[in-house]
């Protein structure tokens, strides 16, 4: 009998902009400003995600593996923004007659816009807690190639979906 492997994908949303979300955020013991699993609204939140992804809060990097990008999500996002939007930013600025309407840094511009998300966390889960509870570290790390292929397939199949960074959390 073969073992079943659950598969799920989670994509953040803009539900953090609702009045209810803002009310919940005021009382959220985690210190987060929005519901969990939401879009990343600004550079400060992006830095917190980077800290979480790399386990910088407890120096526990042995439980993570970077499979796409670098060990600095913030810089990866800045680079992606430059790559994707710099030409459009220059063209936009060339059409502006007023200096105060020109955008100097699109990454910073979006980060400061409370109506837009800077990035979005996309989570791929293979298996559930019951599946992974009885797997040893060797088995878990052997799945790295499966996750790498998932990211590469996503990039290939949906080229409009931009990936800046991907990290495996072996402790979740």
CNS distance restraints for C-alpha pairs under 8 A (distance, minus, plus):
assign (resid   5 and name CA) (resid 126 and name CA) 6.51 0.50 0.50
assign (resid   5 and name CA) (resid 127 and name CA) 4.78 0.50 0.50
assign (resid   5 and name CA) (resid 128 and name CA) 7.65 0.50 0.50
assign (resid   5 and name CA) (resid 131 and name CA) 7.34 0.50 0.50
assign (resid   6 and name CA) (resid 125 and name CA) 7.81 0.50 0.50
assign (resid   6 and name CA) (resid 126 and name CA) 5.78 0.50 0.50
assign (resid   6 and name CA) (resid 127 and name CA) 4.34 0.50 0.50
assign (resid   6 and name CA) (resid 128 and name CA) 6.22 0.50 0.50
assign (resid   7 and name CA) (resid 124 and name CA) 7.58 0.50 0.50
assign (resid   7 and name CA) (resid 125 and name CA) 5.68 0.50 0.50
assign (resid   7 and name CA) (resid 126 and name CA) 4.70 0.50 0.50
assign (resid   7 and name CA) (resid 127 and name CA) 5.91 0.50 0.50
assign (resid   8 and name CA) (resid 124 and name CA) 5.99 0.50 0.50
assign (resid   8 and name CA) (resid 125 and name CA) 5.14 0.50 0.50
assign (resid   8 and name CA) (resid 126 and name CA) 6.67 0.50 0.50
assign (resid   9 and name CA) (resid 122 and name CA) 7.18 0.50 0.50
assign (resid   9 and name CA) (resid 123 and name CA) 5.57 0.50 0.50
assign (resid   9 and name CA) (resid 124 and name CA) 4.65 0.50 0.50
assign (resid   9 and name CA) (resid 125 and name CA) 6.23 0.50 0.50
assign (resid  10 and name CA) (resid  37 and name CA) 7.75 0.50 0.50
assign (resid  10 and name CA) (resid 122 and name CA) 5.70 0.50 0.50
assign (resid  10 and name CA) (resid 123 and name CA) 4.96 0.50 0.50
assign (resid  10 and name CA) (resid 124 and name CA) 6.59 0.50 0.50
assign (resid  11 and name CA) (resid  37 and name CA) 7.32 0.50 0.50
assign (resid  11 and name CA) (resid  38 and name CA) 7.50 0.50 0.50
assign (resid  11 and name CA) (resid 120 and name CA) 7.08 0.50 0.50
assign (resid  11 and name CA) (resid 121 and name CA) 6.17 0.50 0.50
assign (resid  11 and name CA) (resid 122 and name CA) 4.66 0.50 0.50
assign (resid  11 and name CA) (resid 123 and name CA) 6.49 0.50 0.50
assign (resid  12 and name CA) (resid  37 and name CA) 5.21 0.50 0.50
assign (resid  12 and name CA) (resid  38 and name CA) 3.91 0.50 0.50
assign (resid  12 and name CA) (resid  39 and name CA) 4.74 0.50 0.50
assign (resid  12 and name CA) (resid 120 and name CA) 5.65 0.50 0.50
assign (resid  12 and name CA) (resid 121 and name CA) 5.72 0.50 0.50
assign (resid  12 and name CA) (resid 122 and name CA) 6.63 0.50 0.50
assign (resid  13 and name CA) (resid  37 and name CA) 7.67 0.50 0.50
assign (resid  13 and name CA) (resid  38 and name CA) 5.05 0.50 0.50
assign (resid  13 and name CA) (resid  39 and name CA) 5.42 0.50 0.50
assign (resid  13 and name CA) (resid 120 and name CA) 7.69 0.50 0.50
assign (resid  14 and name CA) (resid  38 and name CA) 6.55 0.50 0.50
assign (resid  14 and name CA) (resid  39 and name CA) 6.18 0.50 0.50
assign (resid  14 and name CA) (resid 117 and name CA) 7.77 0.50 0.50
assign (resid  15 and name CA) (resid  21 and name CA) 6.85 0.50 0.50
assign (resid  15 and name CA) (resid  35 and name CA) 7.68 0.50 0.50
assign (resid  15 and name CA) (resid  38 and name CA) 7.23 0.50 0.50
assign (resid  16 and name CA) (resid  21 and name CA) 5.07 0.50 0.50
assign (resid  16 and name CA) (resid  22 and name CA) 6.75 0.50 0.50
assign (resid  16 and name CA) (resid  34 and name CA) 5.15 0.50 0.50
assign (resid  16 and name CA) (resid  35 and name CA) 5.90 0.50 0.50
assign (resid  16 and name CA) (resid  38 and name CA) 6.76 0.50 0.50
assign (resid  16 and name CA) (resid  39 and name CA) 7.94 0.50 0.50
assign (resid  17 and name CA) (resid  21 and name CA) 6.47 0.50 0.50
assign (resid  17 and name CA) (resid  22 and name CA) 6.87 0.50 0.50
assign (resid  18 and name CA) (resid  22 and name CA) 6.40 0.50 0.50
assign (resid  19 and name CA) (resid  23 and name CA) 6.27 0.50 0.50
assign (resid  20 and name CA) (resid  24 and name CA) 6.22 0.50 0.50
assign (resid  21 and name CA) (resid  25 and name CA) 6.04 0.50 0.50
assign (resid  21 and name CA) (resid  34 and name CA) 6.23 0.50 0.50
assign (resid  21 and name CA) (resid  35 and name CA) 6.33 0.50 0.50
assign (resid  22 and name CA) (resid  26 and name CA) 6.58 0.50 0.50
assign (resid  22 and name CA) (resid  33 and name CA) 7.57 0.50 0.50
assign (resid  22 and name CA) (resid  34 and name CA) 6.73 0.50 0.50
assign (resid  23 and name CA) (resid  27 and name CA) 7.29 0.50 0.50
assign (resid  24 and name CA) (resid  28 and name CA) 6.15 0.50 0.50
assign (resid  24 and name CA) (resid  34 and name CA) 7.60 0.50 0.50
assign (resid  24 and name CA) (resid  35 and name CA) 7.57 0.50 0.50
assign (resid  25 and name CA) (resid  31 and name CA) 7.90 0.50 0.50
assign (resid  25 and name CA) (resid  32 and name CA) 6.73 0.50 0.50
assign (resid  25 and name CA) (resid  33 and name CA) 5.11 0.50 0.50
assign (resid  25 and name CA) (resid  34 and name CA) 5.25 0.50 0.50
assign (resid  25 and name CA) (resid  35 and name CA) 6.86 0.50 0.50
assign (resid  26 and name CA) (resid  33 and name CA) 7.43 0.50 0.50
assign (resid  28 and name CA) (resid  32 and name CA) 6.60 0.50 0.50
assign (resid  28 and name CA) (resid  33 and name CA) 7.70 0.50 0.50
assign (resid  32 and name CA) (resid  36 and name CA) 7.83 0.50 0.50
assign (resid  34 and name CA) (resid  38 and name CA) 7.22 0.50 0.50
assign (resid  37 and name CA) (resid 121 and name CA) 7.10 0.50 0.50
assign (resid  38 and name CA) (resid 120 and name CA) 6.94 0.50 0.50
assign (resid  38 and name CA) (resid 121 and name CA) 7.04 0.50 0.50
assign (resid  39 and name CA) (resid 117 and name CA) 5.85 0.50 0.50
assign (resid  39 and name CA) (resid 118 and name CA) 7.55 0.50 0.50
assign (resid  39 and name CA) (resid 119 and name CA) 6.02 0.50 0.50
assign (resid  39 and name CA) (resid 120 and name CA) 4.30 0.50 0.50
assign (resid  39 and name CA) (resid 121 and name CA) 6.25 0.50 0.50
assign (resid  40 and name CA) (resid  45 and name CA) 5.95 0.50 0.50
assign (resid  40 and name CA) (resid  46 and name CA) 6.15 0.50 0.50
assign (resid  40 and name CA) (resid 117 and name CA) 5.61 0.50 0.50
assign (resid  40 and name CA) (resid 118 and name CA) 5.70 0.50 0.50
assign (resid  40 and name CA) (resid 119 and name CA) 5.00 0.50 0.50
assign (resid  40 and name CA) (resid 120 and name CA) 5.36 0.50 0.50
assign (resid  40 and name CA) (resid 121 and name CA) 7.07 0.50 0.50
assign (resid  41 and name CA) (resid  45 and name CA) 6.54 0.50 0.50
assign (resid  41 and name CA) (resid  46 and name CA) 7.72 0.50 0.50
assign (resid  41 and name CA) (resid 111 and name CA) 6.56 0.50 0.50
assign (resid  41 and name CA) (resid 114 and name CA) 7.22 0.50 0.50
assign (resid  41 and name CA) (resid 116 and name CA) 6.59 0.50 0.50
assign (resid  41 and name CA) (resid 117 and name CA) 4.11 0.50 0.50
assign (resid  41 and name CA) (resid 118 and name CA) 5.06 0.50 0.50
assign (resid  41 and name CA) (resid 119 and name CA) 6.78 0.50 0.50
assign (resid  42 and name CA) (resid  46 and name CA) 6.26 0.50 0.50
assign (resid  42 and name CA) (resid 110 and name CA) 7.49 0.50 0.50
assign (resid  42 and name CA) (resid 111 and name CA) 4.20 0.50 0.50
assign (resid  42 and name CA) (resid 112 and name CA) 6.56 0.50 0.50
assign (resid  42 and name CA) (resid 117 and name CA) 6.73 0.50 0.50
assign (resid  42 and name CA) (resid 118 and name CA) 5.50 0.50 0.50
assign (resid  42 and name CA) (resid 119 and name CA) 8.00 0.50 0.50
assign (resid  43 and name CA) (resid  47 and name CA) 6.17 0.50 0.50
assign (resid  43 and name CA) (resid  74 and name CA) 7.57 0.50 0.50
assign (resid  43 and name CA) (resid 108 and name CA) 7.73 0.50 0.50
assign (resid  43 and name CA) (resid 111 and name CA) 5.66 0.50 0.50
assign (resid  43 and name CA) (resid 118 and name CA) 7.43 0.50 0.50
assign (resid  44 and name CA) (resid  48 and name CA) 6.48 0.50 0.50
assign (resid  45 and name CA) (resid  49 and name CA) 6.24 0.50 0.50
assign (resid  46 and name CA) (resid  50 and name CA) 6.22 0.50 0.50
assign (resid  46 and name CA) (resid  73 and name CA) 7.57 0.50 0.50
assign (resid  46 and name CA) (resid  74 and name CA) 6.36 0.50 0.50
assign (resid  46 and name CA) (resid 119 and name CA) 7.83 0.50 0.50
assign (resid  47 and name CA) (resid  51 and name CA) 6.21 0.50 0.50
assign (resid  47 and name CA) (resid  73 and name CA) 7.68 0.50 0.50
assign (resid  47 and name CA) (resid  74 and name CA) 6.24 0.50 0.50
assign (resid  48 and name CA) (resid  52 and name CA) 6.23 0.50 0.50
assign (resid  49 and name CA) (resid  53 and name CA) 5.96 0.50 0.50
assign (resid  50 and name CA) (resid  54 and name CA) 6.07 0.50 0.50
assign (resid  50 and name CA) (resid  72 and name CA) 6.81 0.50 0.50
assign (resid  50 and name CA) (resid  73 and name CA) 5.53 0.50 0.50
assign (resid  50 and name CA) (resid  74 and name CA) 6.94 0.50 0.50
assign (resid  51 and name CA) (resid  55 and name CA) 5.84 0.50 0.50
assign (resid  51 and name CA) (resid  56 and name CA) 4.95 0.50 0.50
assign (resid  51 and name CA) (resid  57 and name CA) 6.37 0.50 0.50
assign (resid  52 and name CA) (resid  56 and name CA) 6.50 0.50 0.50
assign (resid  52 and name CA) (resid  57 and name CA) 6.90 0.50 0.50
assign (resid  53 and name CA) (resid  64 and name CA) 7.52 0.50 0.50
assign (resid  53 and name CA) (resid 167 and name CA) 6.67 0.50 0.50
assign (resid  53 and name CA) (resid 169 and name CA) 7.51 0.50 0.50
assign (resid  54 and name CA) (resid  60 and name CA) 7.87 0.50 0.50
assign (resid  54 and name CA) (resid  61 and name CA) 6.06 0.50 0.50
assign (resid  54 and name CA) (resid  64 and name CA) 6.64 0.50 0.50
assign (resid  54 and name CA) (resid  71 and name CA) 7.23 0.50 0.50
assign (resid  55 and name CA) (resid  59 and name CA) 5.77 0.50 0.50
assign (resid  55 and name CA) (resid  60 and name CA) 5.35 0.50 0.50
assign (resid  55 and name CA) (resid  61 and name CA) 5.63 0.50 0.50
assign (resid  55 and name CA) (resid  64 and name CA) 7.64 0.50 0.50
assign (resid  56 and name CA) (resid  60 and name CA) 7.00 0.50 0.50
assign (resid  56 and name CA) (resid  61 and name CA) 7.43 0.50 0.50
assign (resid  61 and name CA) (resid  65 and name CA) 7.90 0.50 0.50
assign (resid  63 and name CA) (resid 169 and name CA) 5.98 0.50 0.50
assign (resid  63 and name CA) (resid 170 and name CA) 5.08 0.50 0.50
assign (resid  63 and name CA) (resid 171 and name CA) 5.78 0.50 0.50
assign (resid  64 and name CA) (resid 167 and name CA) 6.59 0.50 0.50
assign (resid  64 and name CA) (resid 168 and name CA) 5.40 0.50 0.50
assign (resid  64 and name CA) (resid 169 and name CA) 4.73 0.50 0.50
assign (resid  64 and name CA) (resid 170 and name CA) 5.91 0.50 0.50
assign (resid  64 and name CA) (resid 171 and name CA) 7.78 0.50 0.50
assign (resid  65 and name CA) (resid 167 and name CA) 5.58 0.50 0.50
assign (resid  65 and name CA) (resid 168 and name CA) 5.10 0.50 0.50
assign (resid  65 and name CA) (resid 169 and name CA) 6.89 0.50 0.50
assign (resid  66 and name CA) (resid  70 and name CA) 6.93 0.50 0.50
assign (resid  66 and name CA) (resid  71 and name CA) 7.04 0.50 0.50
assign (resid  66 and name CA) (resid 165 and name CA) 7.77 0.50 0.50
assign (resid  66 and name CA) (resid 166 and name CA) 6.02 0.50 0.50
assign (resid  66 and name CA) (resid 167 and name CA) 4.40 0.50 0.50
assign (resid  66 and name CA) (resid 168 and name CA) 6.36 0.50 0.50
assign (resid  67 and name CA) (resid 144 and name CA) 7.92 0.50 0.50
assign (resid  67 and name CA) (resid 147 and name CA) 7.96 0.50 0.50
assign (resid  67 and name CA) (resid 148 and name CA) 6.02 0.50 0.50
assign (resid  67 and name CA) (resid 165 and name CA) 7.69 0.50 0.50
assign (resid  67 and name CA) (resid 166 and name CA) 5.52 0.50 0.50
assign (resid  67 and name CA) (resid 167 and name CA) 5.71 0.50 0.50
assign (resid  67 and name CA) (resid 168 and name CA) 7.15 0.50 0.50
assign (resid  68 and name CA) (resid 148 and name CA) 7.72 0.50 0.50
assign (resid  68 and name CA) (resid 151 and name CA) 7.97 0.50 0.50
assign (resid  68 and name CA) (resid 164 and name CA) 7.41 0.50 0.50
assign (resid  68 and name CA) (resid 165 and name CA) 5.04 0.50 0.50
assign (resid  68 and name CA) (resid 166 and name CA) 4.77 0.50 0.50
assign (resid  68 and name CA) (resid 167 and name CA) 7.03 0.50 0.50
assign (resid  69 and name CA) (resid  73 and name CA) 7.50 0.50 0.50
assign (resid  69 and name CA) (resid  76 and name CA) 6.46 0.50 0.50
assign (resid  69 and name CA) (resid 164 and name CA) 6.10 0.50 0.50
assign (resid  69 and name CA) (resid 165 and name CA) 4.46 0.50 0.50
assign (resid  69 and name CA) (resid 166 and name CA) 6.56 0.50 0.50
assign (resid  70 and name CA) (resid  76 and name CA) 6.82 0.50 0.50
assign (resid  70 and name CA) (resid 165 and name CA) 6.88 0.50 0.50
assign (resid  72 and name CA) (resid  76 and name CA) 6.23 0.50 0.50
assign (resid  73 and name CA) (resid  77 and name CA) 6.07 0.50 0.50
assign (resid  73 and name CA) (resid 164 and name CA) 7.24 0.50 0.50
assign (resid  73 and name CA) (resid 165 and name CA) 6.13 0.50 0.50
assign (resid  74 and name CA) (resid  78 and name CA) 6.31 0.50 0.50
assign (resid  75 and name CA) (resid  79 and name CA) 6.06 0.50 0.50
assign (resid  76 and name CA) (resid  80 and name CA) 6.15 0.50 0.50
assign (resid  76 and name CA) (resid 164 and name CA) 5.53 0.50 0.50
assign (resid  76 and name CA) (resid 165 and name CA) 6.66 0.50 0.50
assign (resid  77 and name CA) (resid  81 and name CA) 6.07 0.50 0.50
assign (resid  77 and name CA) (resid 164 and name CA) 5.71 0.50 0.50
assign (resid  77 and name CA) (resid 165 and name CA) 7.95 0.50 0.50
assign (resid  78 and name CA) (resid  82 and name CA) 6.18 0.50 0.50
assign (resid  78 and name CA) (resid 107 and name CA) 6.20 0.50 0.50
assign (resid  79 and name CA) (resid  83 and name CA) 6.08 0.50 0.50
assign (resid  80 and name CA) (resid  84 and name CA) 5.97 0.50 0.50
assign (resid  80 and name CA) (resid 164 and name CA) 6.30 0.50 0.50
assign (resid  81 and name CA) (resid  85 and name CA) 5.59 0.50 0.50
assign (resid  81 and name CA) (resid  86 and name CA) 7.27 0.50 0.50
assign (resid  81 and name CA) (resid 106 and name CA) 7.14 0.50 0.50
assign (resid  81 and name CA) (resid 107 and name CA) 5.97 0.50 0.50
assign (resid  82 and name CA) (resid  86 and name CA) 4.94 0.50 0.50
assign (resid  82 and name CA) (resid 106 and name CA) 7.68 0.50 0.50
assign (resid  82 and name CA) (resid 107 and name CA) 7.62 0.50 0.50
assign (resid  85 and name CA) (resid  89 and name CA) 5.98 0.50 0.50
assign (resid  85 and name CA) (resid 106 and name CA) 7.22 0.50 0.50
assign (resid  86 and name CA) (resid  90 and name CA) 6.21 0.50 0.50
assign (resid  86 and name CA) (resid 106 and name CA) 7.56 0.50 0.50
assign (resid  87 and name CA) (resid  91 and name CA) 6.25 0.50 0.50
assign (resid  88 and name CA) (resid  92 and name CA) 6.01 0.50 0.50
assign (resid  89 and name CA) (resid  93 and name CA) 6.10 0.50 0.50
assign (resid  89 and name CA) (resid 103 and name CA) 6.84 0.50 0.50
assign (resid  89 and name CA) (resid 106 and name CA) 6.98 0.50 0.50
assign (resid  90 and name CA) (resid  94 and name CA) 6.14 0.50 0.50
assign (resid  91 and name CA) (resid  95 and name CA) 6.63 0.50 0.50
assign (resid  92 and name CA) (resid  96 and name CA) 6.72 0.50 0.50
assign (resid  92 and name CA) (resid 102 and name CA) 7.62 0.50 0.50
assign (resid  93 and name CA) (resid 101 and name CA) 7.76 0.50 0.50
assign (resid  93 and name CA) (resid 102 and name CA) 5.05 0.50 0.50
assign (resid  93 and name CA) (resid 103 and name CA) 6.59 0.50 0.50
assign (resid  96 and name CA) (resid 101 and name CA) 6.59 0.50 0.50
assign (resid  96 and name CA) (resid 102 and name CA) 6.46 0.50 0.50
assign (resid  98 and name CA) (resid 102 and name CA) 7.23 0.50 0.50
assign (resid 103 and name CA) (resid 109 and name CA) 6.96 0.50 0.50
assign (resid 104 and name CA) (resid 109 and name CA) 7.88 0.50 0.50
assign (resid 105 and name CA) (resid 109 and name CA) 6.04 0.50 0.50
assign (resid 106 and name CA) (resid 110 and name CA) 6.12 0.50 0.50
assign (resid 107 and name CA) (resid 111 and name CA) 6.14 0.50 0.50
assign (resid 107 and name CA) (resid 118 and name CA) 7.57 0.50 0.50
assign (resid 108 and name CA) (resid 112 and name CA) 6.19 0.50 0.50
assign (resid 109 and name CA) (resid 113 and name CA) 6.49 0.50 0.50
assign (resid 110 and name CA) (resid 116 and name CA) 6.51 0.50 0.50
assign (resid 110 and name CA) (resid 117 and name CA) 7.27 0.50 0.50
assign (resid 110 and name CA) (resid 118 and name CA) 5.97 0.50 0.50
assign (resid 111 and name CA) (resid 116 and name CA) 7.75 0.50 0.50
assign (resid 111 and name CA) (resid 117 and name CA) 7.32 0.50 0.50
assign (resid 111 and name CA) (resid 118 and name CA) 5.60 0.50 0.50
assign (resid 113 and name CA) (resid 117 and name CA) 7.97 0.50 0.50
assign (resid 127 and name CA) (resid 131 and name CA) 5.62 0.50 0.50
assign (resid 127 and name CA) (resid 132 and name CA) 6.80 0.50 0.50
assign (resid 128 and name CA) (resid 132 and name CA) 6.47 0.50 0.50
assign (resid 129 and name CA) (resid 133 and name CA) 5.90 0.50 0.50
assign (resid 130 and name CA) (resid 134 and name CA) 7.50 0.50 0.50
assign (resid 131 and name CA) (resid 135 and name CA) 7.45 0.50 0.50
assign (resid 132 and name CA) (resid 140 and name CA) 7.75 0.50 0.50
assign (resid 135 and name CA) (resid 139 and name CA) 6.09 0.50 0.50
assign (resid 135 and name CA) (resid 140 and name CA) 6.57 0.50 0.50
assign (resid 136 and name CA) (resid 140 and name CA) 6.38 0.50 0.50
assign (resid 137 and name CA) (resid 141 and name CA) 6.07 0.50 0.50
assign (resid 138 and name CA) (resid 142 and name CA) 6.07 0.50 0.50
assign (resid 139 and name CA) (resid 143 and name CA) 6.78 0.50 0.50
assign (resid 140 and name CA) (resid 144 and name CA) 7.55 0.50 0.50
assign (resid 140 and name CA) (resid 170 and name CA) 6.90 0.50 0.50
assign (resid 141 and name CA) (resid 170 and name CA) 7.54 0.50 0.50
assign (resid 143 and name CA) (resid 147 and name CA) 6.66 0.50 0.50
assign (resid 144 and name CA) (resid 148 and name CA) 6.21 0.50 0.50
assign (resid 144 and name CA) (resid 168 and name CA) 7.53 0.50 0.50
assign (resid 145 and name CA) (resid 149 and name CA) 6.11 0.50 0.50
assign (resid 146 and name CA) (resid 150 and name CA) 6.26 0.50 0.50
assign (resid 147 and name CA) (resid 151 and name CA) 6.39 0.50 0.50
assign (resid 147 and name CA) (resid 168 and name CA) 7.77 0.50 0.50
assign (resid 148 and name CA) (resid 152 and name CA) 6.23 0.50 0.50
assign (resid 149 and name CA) (resid 153 and name CA) 5.87 0.50 0.50
assign (resid 150 and name CA) (resid 154 and name CA) 6.11 0.50 0.50
assign (resid 151 and name CA) (resid 155 and name CA) 6.27 0.50 0.50
assign (resid 151 and name CA) (resid 166 and name CA) 7.70 0.50 0.50
assign (resid 152 and name CA) (resid 156 and name CA) 6.13 0.50 0.50
assign (resid 153 and name CA) (resid 157 and name CA) 5.80 0.50 0.50
assign (resid 154 and name CA) (resid 158 and name CA) 5.65 0.50 0.50
assign (resid 154 and name CA) (resid 159 and name CA) 7.55 0.50 0.50
assign (resid 154 and name CA) (resid 161 and name CA) 7.74 0.50 0.50
assign (resid 155 and name CA) (resid 159 and name CA) 5.16 0.50 0.50
assign (resid 155 and name CA) (resid 161 and name CA) 6.75 0.50 0.50
assign (resid 155 and name CA) (resid 162 and name CA) 7.06 0.50 0.50
assign (resid 155 and name CA) (resid 163 and name CA) 7.20 0.50 0.50
